[in-house]
């Protein structure tokens, strides 16, 4: 079978499986197996499947994932998200723009602590959207900013996207975490600027309601603030200083989350059962995607697809900016349809050799892709954070996407543009730890 026919068969099979509604890990597995059979025959399958999947998922680095996920479950189920918003509501003293800006900042930090953009967005949909609406924001606009701030979990550590990128490319996860700090702050600033302009244009007067904010005891307020500072010190301070590895930071963070829930009186059998169950489900999903991506990656390697794509791009490889713009468009479209972790694992085997040939810093590229994945969380038709907000706030996803797509475009142009023009924004901070 010639190359053109092989690629055509694989693309058609991929599209058919997506339309048929198969999970992405199943698609990667089936496409990889089909490709290997077409290339090498059935003989390659038995030997490959008996060893490679196990060696892929037995990596010590992967233990970081369930640790951060269970930390997120403890934090979310302890009610820390709702408590944090109550605190920022009081800090804003009812000023709409201050409240909106603080929502973005705290939403980003909560997304970082929880590691789940959709989960954080869902929580913000319950507590942030009603209060933002009360102070003059259109419901859809408030929901769009809540979704965007929750989606910052894709770039602000501990990001599952960055962990997976580090595992696949053998890039130090601590370096990726540190490199993502400044771009994450830049995204928060860009969102706040967007809020100031969009709120001025979309403000609804006379939209006051009698929504009541619940009171927090002094003890609970102190606990919530302490947990926020402790998590920041553990995840950022510990990794940046070199005192802890990402895996150790996840373990200590999970223990801190559990102790916090214990102090707040939230720990019971249902708390433990639901936290462990959700952690197992999410981790299992990621592991299955990893196995599927490993098989797909073996097919990509044997098919020499990266070399063929490199040949097609040979005329523009000496212009990295043009290649990066093309890749940004490709990733942007992929993240609109496919879950972020799957996109990372599916595309890296193809694109990493091209990135290395252009001598682009792999750490920088990981942070760059994490930013694009964040944009995917608020971009139709998938937009997981938008659907999470819509489900908890009762606002239609179509209305939220109207504003969310504007934010996605601005972030794409401004943040991705600055990342390409000034790559040091992602590489400088990690260099200070060497």
TISE-900249 format. One record per residue (C-alpha): residue number from 1; y, z, x; chain; residue in three letters. Coordinates in steps of 0.02 Angstrom, whole numbers. Each point is the difference from the previous one (the first is absolute). Layout:
<nodes>
{node NUM,{Y,Z,X},A,ALA}
...
</nodes>
This chain:
<nodes>
{node 1,{0,0,0},A,UNK}
{node 2,{168,-51,73},A,UNK}
{node 3,{146,119,17},A,UNK}
{node 4,{102,-69,-145},A,UNK}
{node 5,{-147,11,-120},A,UNK}
{node 6,{-43,176,57},A,UNK}
{node 7,{178,64,-23},A,UNK}
{node 8,{11,-87,-170},A,UNK}
{node 9,{-162,81,-59},A,UNK}
{node 10,{57,173,57},A,UNK}
{node 11,{172,-15,-82},A,UNK}
{node 12,{-75,-61,-165},A,UNK}
{node 13,{-130,140,1},A,UNK}
{node 14,{136,128,37},A,UNK}
{node 15,{109,-60,-144},A,UNK}
{node 16,{-147,-7,-121},A,UNK}
{node 17,{-51,179,41},A,UNK}
{node 18,{179,64,-20},A,UNK}
{node 19,{19,-86,-169},A,UNK}
{node 20,{-170,69,-52},A,UNK}
{node 21,{68,176,29},A,UNK}
{node 22,{-110,56,145},A,UNK}
{node 23,{59,147,105},A,UNK}
{node 24,{78,-51,165},A,UNK}
{node 25,{-136,84,105},A,UNK}
{node 26,{-132,-100,-95},A,UNK}
{node 27,{98,-160,28},A,UNK}
{node 28,{16,31,187},A,UNK}
{node 29,{-185,42,13},A,UNK}
{node 30,{-58,-154,-97},A,UNK}
{node 31,{120,-119,88},A,UNK}
{node 32,{-51,69,170},A,UNK}
{node 33,{-186,-19,-39},A,UNK}
{node 34,{26,-175,-71},A,UNK}
{node 35,{101,-53,152},A,UNK}
{node 36,{-127,70,124},A,UNK}
{node 37,{-143,-89,-89},A,UNK}
{node 38,{94,-165,1},A,UNK}
{node 39,{38,19,184},A,UNK}
{node 40,{-158,75,74},A,UNK}
{node 41,{-132,-1,-136},A,UNK}
{node 42,{-92,148,-78},A,UNK}
{node 43,{-67,66,165},A,UNK}
{node 44,{164,82,50},A,UNK}
{node 45,{11,108,-155},A,UNK}
{node 46,{-140,127,26},A,UNK}
{node 47,{49,48,177},A,UNK}
{node 48,{185,7,-39},A,UNK}
{node 49,{-13,105,-159},A,UNK}
{node 50,{-118,126,79},A,UNK}
{node 51,{125,58,132},A,UNK}
{node 52,{181,-56,-18},A,UNK}
{node 53,{48,84,-166},A,UNK}
{node 54,{-61,170,60},A,UNK}
{node 55,{86,-14,170},A,UNK}
{node 56,{162,-50,-89},A,UNK}
{node 57,{9,150,-117},A,UNK}
{node 58,{-68,131,122},A,UNK}
{node 59,{163,-3,98},A,UNK}
{node 60,{73,173,31},A,UNK}
{node 61,{174,-70,-32},A,UNK}
{node 62,{-46,-32,-182},A,UNK}
{node 63,{-15,187,-32},A,UNK}
{node 64,{190,-3,-9},A,UNK}
{node 65,{-8,-89,-168},A,UNK}
{node 66,{-94,129,-108},A,UNK}
{node 67,{97,143,81},A,UNK}
{node 68,{168,-72,-50},A,UNK}
{node 69,{-66,-50,-171},A,UNK}
{node 70,{-62,174,-41},A,UNK}
{node 71,{164,72,65},A,UNK}
{node 72,{87,-114,-125},A,UNK}
{node 73,{-114,59,-141},A,UNK}
{node 74,{36,183,38},A,UNK}
{node 75,{188,-30,4},A,UNK}
{node 76,{5,-103,-159},A,UNK}
{node 77,{-114,114,-101},A,UNK}
{node 78,{97,154,56},A,UNK}
{node 79,{153,-69,-90},A,UNK}
{node 80,{106,-14,157},A,UNK}
{node 81,{71,-170,-52},A,UNK}
{node 82,{71,65,-164},A,UNK}
{node 83,{67,155,85},A,UNK}
{node 84,{85,-103,136},A,UNK}
{node 85,{91,-104,-130},A,UNK}
{node 86,{58,156,-90},A,UNK}
{node 87,{77,59,164},A,UNK}
{node 88,{89,-165,36},A,UNK}
{node 89,{64,-4,-180},A,UNK}
{node 90,{85,166,29},A,UNK}
{node 91,{64,-53,171},A,UNK}
{node 92,{84,-153,-78},A,UNK}
{node 93,{90,107,-129},A,UNK}
{node 94,{-21,-140,-126},A,UNK}
{node 95,{93,-134,99},A,UNK}
{node 96,{-86,-166,-41},A,UNK}
{node 97,{15,-88,168},A,UNK}
{node 98,{-44,157,98},A,UNK}
{node 99,{-149,31,-113},A,UNK}
{node 100,{-58,-179,23},A,UNK}
{node 101,{20,4,189},A,UNK}
{node 102,{-92,166,13},A,UNK}
{node 103,{-139,-70,-109},A,UNK}
{node 104,{-24,-144,122},A,UNK}
{node 105,{-1,116,152},A,UNK}
{node 106,{-118,128,-77},A,UNK}
{node 107,{-107,-136,-78},A,UNK}
{node 108,{-24,-76,172},A,UNK}
{node 109,{-42,168,78},A,UNK}
{node 110,{-120,42,-142},A,UNK}
{node 111,{-81,-170,20},A,UNK}
{node 112,{-21,38,185},A,UNK}
{node 113,{-77,170,-35},A,UNK}
{node 114,{-114,-64,-137},A,UNK}
{node 115,{-44,-165,84},A,UNK}
{node 116,{-9,-83,-171},A,UNK}
{node 117,{142,-108,-63},A,UNK}
{node 118,{-75,-22,-173},A,UNK}
{node 119,{-35,187,-20},A,UNK}
{node 120,{175,49,56},A,UNK}
{node 121,{78,-132,-112},A,UNK}
{node 122,{-101,63,-148},A,UNK}
{node 123,{64,177,31},A,UNK}
{node 124,{179,-60,17},A,UNK}
{node 125,{-22,-96,-162},A,UNK}
{node 126,{-33,164,-89},A,UNK}
{node 127,{140,104,76},A,UNK}
{node 128,{130,-113,81},A,UNK}
{node 129,{22,-141,-125},A,UNK}
{node 130,{50,112,-148},A,UNK}
{node 131,{131,90,104},A,UNK}
{node 132,{71,-160,77},A,UNK}
{node 133,{10,-74,-175},A,UNK}
{node 134,{89,155,-62},A,UNK}
{node 135,{138,-26,127},A,UNK}
{node 136,{42,-180,-39},A,UNK}
{node 137,{-139,-106,76},A,UNK}
{node 138,{-83,-132,-106},A,UNK}
{node 139,{-183,53,-20},A,UNK}
{node 140,{-67,-157,85},A,UNK}
{node 141,{121,18,145},A,UNK}
{node 142,{-47,183,24},A,UNK}
{node 143,{-184,-47,-6},A,UNK}
{node 144,{23,-139,128},A,UNK}
{node 145,{80,117,126},A,UNK}
{node 146,{-132,134,-31},A,UNK}
{node 147,{-135,-131,31},A,UNK}
{node 148,{86,-61,158},A,UNK}
{node 149,{23,175,71},A,UNK}
{node 150,{-181,46,-36},A,UNK}
{node 151,{-56,-163,82},A,UNK}
{node 152,{75,54,166},A,UNK}
{node 153,{-168,83,32},A,UNK}
{node 154,{-52,-171,68},A,UNK}
{node 155,{115,18,150},A,UNK}
{node 156,{40,185,19},A,UNK}
{node 157,{-144,92,87},A,UNK}
{node 158,{-136,45,-38},A,UNK}
{node 159,{-22,-177,-66},A,UNK}
{node 160,{-177,-59,-36},A,UNK}
{node 161,{58,-177,43},A,UNK}
{node 162,{52,56,174},A,UNK}
{node 163,{-163,96,24},A,UNK}
{node 164,{-105,-151,-45},A,UNK}
{node 165,{105,-113,109},A,UNK}
{node 166,{-25,119,146},A,UNK}
{node 167,{-188,8,-27},A,UNK}
{node 168,{-22,-189,-9},A,UNK}
{node 169,{116,-44,145},A,UNK}
{node 170,{-40,155,105},A,UNK}
{node 171,{186,42,4},A,UNK}
{node 172,{37,187,17},A,UNK}
{node 173,{31,68,-175},A,UNK}
{node 174,{122,129,68},A,UNK}
{node 175,{104,-142,73},A,UNK}
{node 176,{-1,-93,-166},A,UNK}
{node 177,{53,158,-92},A,UNK}
{node 178,{144,32,119},A,UNK}
{node 179,{51,-183,2},A,UNK}
{node 180,{13,0,-190},A,UNK}
{node 181,{126,143,-8},A,UNK}
{node 182,{161,-98,32},A,UNK}
{node 183,{-50,-150,-110},A,UNK}
{node 184,{-45,125,-137},A,UNK}
{node 185,{171,81,13},A,UNK}
{node 186,{80,-173,-3},A,UNK}
{node 187,{-92,-41,-162},A,UNK}
{node 188,{62,161,-80},A,UNK}
{node 189,{179,-41,50},A,UNK}
{node 190,{-16,-177,-69},A,UNK}
{node 191,{-67,66,-166},A,UNK}
{node 192,{143,125,-13},A,UNK}
{node 193,{129,-138,30},A,UNK}
{node 194,{-86,-107,-134},A,UNK}
{node 195,{6,147,-119},A,UNK}
{node 196,{187,24,25},A,UNK}
{node 197,{34,-183,-42},A,UNK}
{node 198,{-126,-20,-140},A,UNK}
{node 199,{44,163,-86},A,UNK}
{node 200,{184,-49,-1},A,UNK}
{node 201,{-44,-163,-89},A,UNK}
{node 202,{-135,64,-116},A,UNK}
{node 203,{66,170,-49},A,UNK}
{node 204,{-23,46,-182},A,UNK}
{node 205,{134,111,-70},A,UNK}
{node 206,{-36,123,-136},A,UNK}
{node 207,{-182,15,48},A,UNK}
{node 208,{-2,188,10},A,UNK}
{node 209,{-152,89,-71},A,UNK}
{node 210,{-54,180,-18},A,UNK}
{node 211,{-141,-15,127},A,UNK}
{node 212,{-29,169,76},A,UNK}
{node 213,{-49,30,179},A,UNK}
{node 214,{-122,140,28},A,UNK}
{node 215,{48,151,102},A,UNK}
{node 216,{-83,45,163},A,UNK}
{node 217,{-19,177,62},A,UNK}
{node 218,{73,45,168},A,UNK}
{node 219,{-175,28,68},A,UNK}
{node 220,{-60,-172,-55},A,UNK}
{node 221,{157,-84,67},A,UNK}
{node 222,{-25,81,170},A,UNK}
{node 223,{-183,-52,2},A,UNK}
{node 224,{40,-182,-43},A,UNK}
{node 225,{136,-10,133},A,UNK}
{node 226,{-112,82,129},A,UNK}
{node 227,{-142,-121,-38},A,UNK}
{node 228,{118,-148,19},A,UNK}
{node 229,{60,60,170},A,UNK}
{node 230,{-177,46,54},A,UNK}
{node 231,{-70,-170,-47},A,UNK}
{node 232,{139,-89,92},A,UNK}
{node 233,{-28,109,155},A,UNK}
{node 234,{-188,-27,-6},A,UNK}
{node 235,{-4,-187,-30},A,UNK}
{node 236,{155,-58,94},A,UNK}
{node 237,{34,141,122},A,UNK}
{node 238,{-181,29,48},A,UNK}
{node 239,{-39,-184,31},A,UNK}
{node 240,{166,-41,84},A,UNK}
{node 241,{-12,148,118},A,UNK}
{node 242,{-180,-42,41},A,UNK}
{node 243,{-54,174,-56},A,UNK}
{node 244,{-118,-73,-131},A,UNK}
{node 245,{-90,-164,-25},A,UNK}
{node 246,{18,-89,-169},A,UNK}
{node 247,{-173,63,-50},A,UNK}
{node 248,{45,180,44},A,UNK}
{node 249,{166,-17,-91},A,UNK}
{node 250,{-93,-59,-155},A,UNK}
{node 251,{-119,148,10},A,UNK}
{node 252,{140,128,21},A,UNK}
{node 253,{101,-86,-136},A,UNK}
{node 254,{-148,9,-120},A,UNK}
{node 255,{-23,184,38},A,UNK}
{node 256,{186,30,-28},A,UNK}
{node 257,{-9,-90,-168},A,UNK}
{node 258,{-151,103,-53},A,UNK}
{node 259,{82,165,51},A,UNK}
{node 260,{158,-50,-93},A,UNK}
{node 261,{-98,-36,-159},A,UNK}
{node 262,{-89,167,24},A,UNK}
{node 263,{165,95,15},A,UNK}
{node 264,{66,-89,-155},A,UNK}
{node 265,{-155,49,-99},A,UNK}
{node 266,{-60,-177,-28},A,UNK}
{node 267,{-169,11,84},A,UNK}
{node 268,{-150,7,-114},A,UNK}
{node 269,{-162,-96,-22},A,UNK}
{node 270,{84,-147,-87},A,UNK}
{node 271,{132,-10,137},A,UNK}
{node 272,{-131,-9,138},A,UNK}
{node 273,{-114,-117,-97},A,UNK}
{node 274,{136,-125,-46},A,UNK}
{node 275,{77,1,174},A,UNK}
{node 276,{-166,-31,87},A,UNK}
{node 277,{-53,-130,-129},A,UNK}
{node 278,{161,-100,17},A,UNK}
{node 279,{-10,10,189},A,UNK}
{node 280,{-178,-64,-2},A,UNK}
{node 281,{44,-143,-118},A,UNK}
{node 282,{150,-59,103},A,UNK}
{node 283,{-89,21,167},A,UNK}
{node 284,{-153,-90,-67},A,UNK}
{node 285,{108,-145,-58},A,UNK}
{node 286,{80,-15,172},A,UNK}
{node 287,{-169,9,87},A,UNK}
{node 288,{-69,-139,-110},A,UNK}
{node 289,{153,-107,39},A,UNK}
{node 290,{-26,35,185},A,UNK}
{node 291,{-182,-57,-10},A,UNK}
{node 292,{48,-157,-95},A,UNK}
{node 293,{142,-36,120},A,UNK}
{node 294,{-116,24,150},A,UNK}
{node 295,{-121,-131,-66},A,UNK}
{node 296,{143,-116,-45},A,UNK}
{node 297,{74,27,173},A,UNK}
{node 298,{-164,-49,83},A,UNK}
{node 299,{1,-163,-98},A,UNK}
{node 300,{182,-32,48},A,UNK}
{node 301,{-44,29,183},A,UNK}
{node 302,{-150,-117,0},A,UNK}
{node 303,{94,-134,-96},A,UNK}
{node 304,{135,-2,136},A,UNK}
{node 305,{126,3,-142},A,UNK}
{node 306,{135,92,102},A,UNK}
{node 307,{-11,-133,136},A,UNK}
{node 308,{13,-138,-129},A,UNK}
{node 309,{152,80,-82},A,UNK}
{node 310,{76,25,173},A,UNK}
{node 311,{-24,-186,30},A,UNK}
{node 312,{88,-42,-162},A,UNK}
{node 313,{145,116,46},A,UNK}
{node 314,{6,-54,182},A,UNK}
{node 315,{166,-90,-22},A,UNK}
{node 316,{89,158,-62},A,UNK}
{node 317,{-91,138,94},A,UNK}
{node 318,{139,1,128},A,UNK}
{node 319,{118,51,-140},A,UNK}
{node 320,{-70,170,-54},A,UNK}
{node 321,{140,30,-127},A,UNK}
{node 322,{-52,-154,-99},A,UNK}
{node 323,{-183,51,4},A,UNK}
{node 324,{44,176,-57},A,UNK}
{node 325,{104,-68,-144},A,UNK}
{node 326,{-149,-106,-54},A,UNK}
{node 327,{-118,149,15},A,UNK}
{node 328,{122,107,-101},A,UNK}
{node 329,{-6,-125,-143},A,UNK}
{node 330,{-190,-7,10},A,UNK}
{node 331,{-19,190,1},A,UNK}
{node 332,{130,20,-137},A,UNK}
{node 333,{-103,-114,-113},A,UNK}
{node 334,{-164,83,45},A,UNK}
{node 335,{67,173,-37},A,UNK}
{node 336,{56,-61,-171},A,UNK}
{node 337,{-181,-31,-49},A,UNK}
{node 338,{-113,106,110},A,UNK}
{node 339,{-4,186,42},A,UNK}
{node 340,{88,40,164},A,UNK}
{node 341,{-146,69,102},A,UNK}
{node 342,{-106,-151,-45},A,UNK}
{node 343,{136,-121,56},A,UNK}
{node 344,{13,87,168},A,UNK}
{node 345,{-187,-2,30},A,UNK}
{node 346,{-21,-178,-63},A,UNK}
{node 347,{139,-81,101},A,UNK}
{node 348,{-4,91,167},A,UNK}
{node 349,{-155,-89,67},A,UNK}
{node 350,{91,-166,-27},A,UNK}
{node 351,{176,46,52},A,UNK}
{node 352,{-21,126,141},A,UNK}
{node 353,{-48,-131,131},A,UNK}
{node 354,{153,-101,-48},A,UNK}
{node 355,{113,152,14},A,UNK}
{node 356,{-72,42,171},A,UNK}
{node 357,{21,-179,60},A,UNK}
{node 358,{184,5,-48},A,UNK}
{node 359,{11,164,99},A,UNK}
{node 360,{67,95,-150},A,UNK}
{node 361,{-19,189,14},A,UNK}
{node 362,{-152,47,-106},A,UNK}
{node 363,{75,171,-42},A,UNK}
{node 364,{159,-84,-62},A,UNK}
{node 365,{-103,-122,-103},A,UNK}
{node 366,{-94,144,-82},A,UNK}
{node 367,{162,84,-53},A,UNK}
{node 368,{69,-167,-60},A,UNK}
{node 369,{-152,-32,-109},A,UNK}
{node 370,{10,177,-70},A,UNK}
{node 371,{177,-39,-58},A,UNK}
{node 372,{-59,-158,-87},A,UNK}
{node 373,{-142,97,-83},A,UNK}
{node 374,{128,123,-67},A,UNK}
{node 375,{92,-145,-80},A,UNK}
{node 376,{-163,-55,-79},A,UNK}
{node 377,{-14,165,-94},A,UNK}
{node 378,{154,-47,-105},A,UNK}
{node 379,{-27,-188,-12},A,UNK}
{node 380,{-86,-86,-148},A,UNK}
{node 381,{-133,-38,-51},A,UNK}
{node 382,{-92,149,79},A,UNK}
{node 383,{141,123,40},A,UNK}
{node 384,{-109,157,-9},A,UNK}
{node 385,{148,119,11},A,UNK}
{node 386,{90,-89,-143},A,UNK}
{node 387,{-153,11,-112},A,UNK}
{node 388,{-20,184,45},A,UNK}
{node 389,{180,33,-51},A,UNK}
{node 390,{-20,-102,-159},A,UNK}
{node 391,{-154,99,-48},A,UNK}
{node 392,{81,170,19},A,UNK}
{node 393,{176,-40,-61},A,UNK}
{node 394,{-39,-114,-146},A,UNK}
{node 395,{118,-136,64},A,UNK}
{node 396,{-69,-177,-1},A,UNK}
{node 397,{-53,-68,168},A,UNK}
{node 398,{94,-163,-35},A,UNK}
{node 399,{165,94,-15},A,UNK}
{node 400,{-33,97,161},A,UNK}
{node 401,{-50,-157,96},A,UNK}
{node 402,{169,-77,-46},A,UNK}
{node 403,{84,125,117},A,UNK}
{node 404,{-145,31,119},A,UNK}
{node 405,{-7,-183,52},A,UNK}
{node 406,{185,11,49},A,UNK}
{node 407,{-38,150,110},A,UNK}
{node 408,{-149,-91,76},A,UNK}
{node 409,{108,-150,46},A,UNK}
{node 410,{137,108,78},A,UNK}
{node 411,{-126,100,102},A,UNK}
{node 412,{-85,-161,56},A,UNK}
{node 413,{162,-79,59},A,UNK}
{node 414,{86,152,75},A,UNK}
{node 415,{-139,110,70},A,UNK}
{node 416,{-119,-139,54},A,UNK}
{node 417,{147,-96,71},A,UNK}
{node 418,{58,149,103},A,UNK}
{node 419,{-179,31,58},A,UNK}
{node 420,{-12,-179,65},A,UNK}
{node 421,{173,-3,81},A,UNK}
{node 422,{-13,176,73},A,UNK}
{node 423,{-185,37,33},A,UNK}
{node 424,{50,155,96},A,UNK}
{node 425,{23,90,-166},A,UNK}
{node 426,{-190,18,-4},A,UNK}
{node 427,{-43,3,185},A,UNK}
{node 428,{134,113,76},A,UNK}
{node 429,{-54,166,-72},A,UNK}
{node 430,{-185,-19,48},A,UNK}
{node 431,{55,-46,177},A,UNK}
{node 432,{83,170,17},A,UNK}
{node 433,{-167,87,-21},A,UNK}
{node 434,{-88,-94,141},A,UNK}
</nodes>
